[in-house]
């Protein structure tokens, strides 16, 4: 293989693996954020229920 072909192959591998790493990281961050929001909403609903406030979700 020639040097330009090897460089192109390495660059393609870095781009592909880098994209995969960024995608996985974004999914993990999104999952944690949604879990945190869901937990806060459930906490608010539980407290509203304990206070007997039917207007609050």
Secondary structure, DSSP 8 states (H G I E B T S, - for coil): --HHHHHHHHHHHHHHHHHHHHHHHHHHHHHHHHHHHHHHHHHHHHHHHHHT-TT--
